[in-house]
Amino acid sequence: MAPYESDDTTTAGATREPGAGRRRAARYVVPVTVMGVAAATIGLVPAIANSGDPDLPEITAAQLIEKMAESDTERLSGTVKITTDLGLPDLGGLESSLTSGALDRGEGGSSADPSAKLAELASGTHTLRVAVDGPDRQKVSLLENAAEYSLIHNGKDVWGYDSASNEVYHGTVDESAEGEGREQQPPATPKDFAEEALKAVDDTTSVTVDGTAQVAGRDAYKLVVKPKQSGSTVGAISIAVDHRTGTPLKFTLTPASGGAAVVDVGFTKVSFDRPAASTFDFTPPKGAKVTEEGALEDGKKDGEPTGKPEGAPKSGEDLSKGLDGLKVLGEGWNSVATFDTGAEGGLPTGSEGGDLGGFLGSLGDQVKGEFGTGTVFSTRLVNALFTEDGKVYVGAVTKDALVKTANEAK
């Protein structure tokens, strides 16, 4: 998902202190963005599968992870249910504005912009229809009340279509480029989440096979990942892996504090047949407003000023660009990312921050330590400490673990 940006605007021709916009923008960008940050690395401890229903051959955790890695599934279609519960308070719609990136959209924005639209998956329960045919054709449709939003990647073209507003977003990708040069699709299937969870291995984690299950009518093994370290907000990650294809069918992350899952993503229907080629065809409907990606990336339309603060990252640009000294402290599940925003004064809570300040103030918890004073911004999974001297510490760790890290870094 694209980084969120500030709604701080500058009137055309006005002057400002060099770097002031960047510092002010950072104060708003950081707390909002940490909702989507969870630092966790995975270790491997082999275990034998328990008997269960369905009855499948025994398998070790190492073998199951190898099966996932060797899976050559490139074609599938189905329906995915995704539920995200970060534990944010109901603030009359303000929280939705924060997670959707609406604060930076302005008059030149588009409701079909995928960086904003699919960010709605950061909260609540949603139903998606997905289709995949290799690396160059994917489609994700977000089903809404009497409306639908679709994001389609077909060759060099990327289309976003919002049926409610009849608006279209169009972008292109470099088909000859690989890796960072290609358009990155947002996580929408259990496989996407599982790959993120299993990117690295170390000895801070227990990984076991805990029986079997049926997901979307298919037999699956249950891979369970738990931190060995104390101080993590992650309780366990459960991944249901299709026993025939090695494809993750369901991903569930439960917090150490208990209660409902923070993230629960699973197929309710799935087929591994090749989707029809017409699935990925798209032509803008008659009368639709079409926005080309350049208009959004430049933050302007028809020669208008950008309306973005100096130094603020553009859509799709990594948040760490423009922030100083990004580094990771600690290891494994207790890893904490830290960087200096250059924004002294701490979180913009209270009257100085307006509605956003009230939102942050409702979540903020004032703390003190050897590092000085600061505010902890909390969800059920991620905690972020924003110190008075402008430093930020973010991780999927408890408040006490975060403060300890900040003290040791001082």
N, C-alpha and C positions, 0 to 999 in steps of 0.2 A: 504494500500500500504506500502511496506516496506520502512524503513527510507533510505535516501540517504547517501552515504558515500564518503569520500574524495578519490582522485586519488593519494594522496601522497604516494610514494613508498620508500622502503628502500632496498638497495643492500644487498644481503646475506653476513653476516659477518661484516657489517659496524656497527659502534657504534654511539649512539646518546644520547643527553641529556635526562634523564628520564622525561617522561611526555611531552616532546617537541612536539612529533608527535600528541599527543592527543589535545594539545592546538591549533596546526596548523590546524588539521583536523576540529576542532570545528568551526573555522573561515569560512570554506568553507561549512560545513554541514548546519549550521543554516540558512543562507539566502536562500539557495535552498529549504530547507524543508518547510519554512513558506508559500510557495505557496499553500500548501494543508491544512493550518490551518485556521479554522474559529470558534472562540469561541462565542457561542450563546446559551442561554437557553430560554425555551418557557413557557409563562404564559397562562392563560385561562380566556377569557371573553366570556360568552355565547352570541350568537346572532342568530336571526331567519333568515333562508334562504330566499333570494329574489326569486321572481318568475322568470322563465327563460325558455329556450328551451334546453333540454327536460323538460317536466313538471313532477316534482317529488314531493313526499310528503315533507312538511316542516320538517326541522331538526335543532336542535341547534348545536353550535360548540362542546359543551360537549358531546352530543349524537354521533356526527360524529367521534370524537376522540375515544370514547368508541367503536364505530363500527369498527374502524381501529384496536384497541387493541384486540378485540375479534375475528378478522378475522382468520379463520383456513385454509386459502389457503396455501397448501403445494405443489401443483402441477400446473405448468403452462408452457407455451412455447410461444415464440413470437419474434418479432423484435423490438429493442429499438434504438432510435436515441438519441445521446447525443452530446450536444454542450457546450463547455467550453470556456469562453472568459475572461481571467484574465487581459487583457489589456497589455500584455507583448510586447515589441517591436520586430520587425523582425530583428534577428541578424544572418541571413544566416545559420540557423540550430543549432547555439550554444544553443538556448533556448530549443530545442528538446533534446539535449544531457543532459541538466540539469534535465529536468523533467523525462527523461527515466532512469536516474541513470547510464548513459553510462560512466561517469567519473571514475567509480570504477570497471568496468567490466574486463579490462585487457585481456590478451591472453587466460586465463583459463575460461572466461565467456561463456555464452550460449545465443544466440538470443531467445531461448525459455524460458528463466527464467521469470516467471510471474511478479516478483517484478519490473522488468525493462520494460517488454513489455506492460503491462496494464497501466503503468504510463503514456503512451502516451495519455490516455484519459484526462489528465490534460490540454490539449489545443486542439483547433480545433473542427471539427465536425466528428463524427464517427458513424458507424452503427454496432450494435451488434445483434447476434442471441443468445437468452437465453433459457435454459430449466432447470426446477427444478422438482425433484421428491423426496420430503422430505429432511431431513437434511443431508443425506448421498450421494445424487446424484445431482450434478449441472454441467451445462456446459455453458460456455460463449465463443462465437466465435466473434473475431474482424475481420470484413470484410475489406480487403484492395484491392488495384488495382491488379487484377490477382493473389491474394494471400489471405491467411487466417491464423489467429492465433487463436488457441483454447486452453482453459484451462478447464480441465475435472476433477471433483472430483467424484470418484466412490468407495464408501466404504473406504478402507484404502489407496487407491492410488490416487495421484494427478499427472496428466499429463499436460504438456504444449507442444504444437506442433506448430512450425513455418514452414508453407509450403514453404515460399520463400527460406529459407536456408536449409530445410529438417533437422532441428535440433529438438531434443526432450529433455524436462526436466522431470525428474521423482522424486517425493517425496512421503512420506507416512505420515499418521496421526494415532494417537492413538485412535482407535475406542472406547475404554473403557473410555477415558477421556472426560470431558465436559468443556465448557467455554474456558479458556485460553490454555488448552491442545490441542484443535482441530485446524486444519488449518483454518485460517480466509480468506474467500473469499473477493475479492475486491468489492466495491460498483458498481453494474452494472444495477440495476433496480430502478424505482422510489421508491419502497418500502424501499430499502437500504438507500436512501437519506432521506426519510421521517422519518424513525426510528431514524436516527441521529439527525434530527431537533427537534423531540418530546421526547427526552430522559428525559428531566427535565422540571419542571414547576415552575414559580414564578410570581410575580406581575409586571414584567417589560415588559410584552408583551400583545398585543391585538390579540385575535384569533376570527375570525368571519367566517360565511358561506356566500359566495358572489355568490349566484346563482348556475347555473348548466352548464354543458358542455358535449360534446361528444368527447371521446378519443378512438381511435382504434375501432370505431363503437359501443362503449358502453356508456350508460348514467352514468354520474358522477356528484357528488357535488364538488364545489370548496371551499376548506378551505384556508383562507388567514391569514397569520401570519405576524404581523408587530411589530417592537420595539416601546415601548412608550418612551424610553430614547433618548435623543439627543446624538450625538457623534458616533453613530454606522454607519458603511459603508453599512449595510444591509438596503435596502429599504423595501422589502417584500418577503415573501416566499408563493408561491401558490401551493397547492397540490390538484390534481384532484383525487377524491376517488370514486371507482366503487360503485354504490348504492346497488348492490346485494351482492357482496362479501366483501366489505370494503377494498379491495386491492388498494393501490395507483397506479394510471395509468400514472400520469405525475407530475413532480416536477420542479418548476421554481423559481430561486432565482434572483431577480433584485436588483441592487445596489442603494444606496441612491443618488448617483450622476446622475442616469438616464441612458438612453441608452439601449443597448442590454442586455439581461440576462447574468449574470456571469455563471450560470449553468442552462441548460435546458435539462431535461431527460424525455422521454416519449415513451410509446409503440406506434408503428404505426400498429402493428398487435398483437393480444393476444388471446390465448386459455387457458381455465382452465381444459382441458382434460389432462389425465395422458400421459406424453411423452412415446414413445416406449422405452423399456429397452435397445434396441440396440443403442439408442442415446448416452448412456454413456459408451459404449464399446470403447476401444482404444488399438491398437497394433502398436508399432513403425513400420513405413514403412521400406521396404528393403533399406539398405544403409544409413539410418538416423544416425546421430551422437547423441548418448544418453548421457546426463549428469545427474548423480545422485545428489540429493540435498546436500549430504555431501561435494562434491567437491566444490560447491559454498559457502556453509556455512563456510568451513575451509579456503576458499580463495586460495586454492592451487590445483594442479593437478599433479598426479604421483610424489609426493614427492618434488615438487618445493616449494620455499619459498612463503609465503602468498602475499607479495607485499602490505600489508595494514599497516598503521601507528599504533603504539602502542596505545591501548585504543580505537581505532575506533570501533563502533558497528558493529556486524555481520549482514548479511542479515536477515530481519525479527525481529531484536532486537529493542526494543523501543528506540527512540532517546534520551529519558530522562536518560537512563542508561549511566553513564559516565559523565553526566552534573550535576553540583552542585546546590542543593537547589531549584528545580523546584517548583513554587507555583503560585497561581492565585490571582490577585488583582482585586478589584471591584466586581460587580455583574451583572448578567443578560447579556444583549447584550454588555455592556461595560467592560466585563471581559477581563483581560489582563494576559497572561501567562508570567512569568519572570524567568530567571535562569542565572547562572554565568557560562560562558564557560571556564573561566580561560585563555582566549586569549586576552591579553592586546594589544591595538593598533588599535582597531576598525576593520571595514570591510577591506578586502584585495583589495581595489580598486586601479586603476592606474597600473603602470608598475609592481609593486611587485606581483600582482595577475595574470599576463599574460592575456590570453583570458578571463578567468573567472573574473579577476579583472576589465577588460574593460566592461564586461556584468554588473557587480554589480555597477560600476561607472556610467553607463548610466542610471541606475534606482535610484541611491542614491541621497539623499538630505541632505546636511550638516545642522545640527541643534545645538542649544545651549540652556542650561537651568540651573536650580539649580543642576541638576545631572552632569553637565559638558558639554562635547561635544560628538557628535555622528553622525551616519548616519542612515537615515530612508530609508528602502527598501520598495517599494510600489507596490501593484497591485490594481485592482479595488475593491477588497474585503478585502485583508489582508495587514496591515502595520506592519513593524517590525523595532524597534529602536535598533541599535547595538552601545553601548556606547564605548568610548575610554578605559574604564577600564574592558571591556570584558563582561558586562552584556547585556542581550537581553530582550526586551519587545515586545511581539507579540499579536496582537488581531485584530478582525474585527471591528476596530475603526478608526476614522480619525487620521491624523498626530497630530493635536492639542491635541486630547484626549490622544494620546499615550505619548506625551511629558509631559502633565499634570500629568499622572500617574507616569512617571519616576521621576518627580520633587517631588511628594508627597511621593514616596517611599524612597527618599534620606534621 
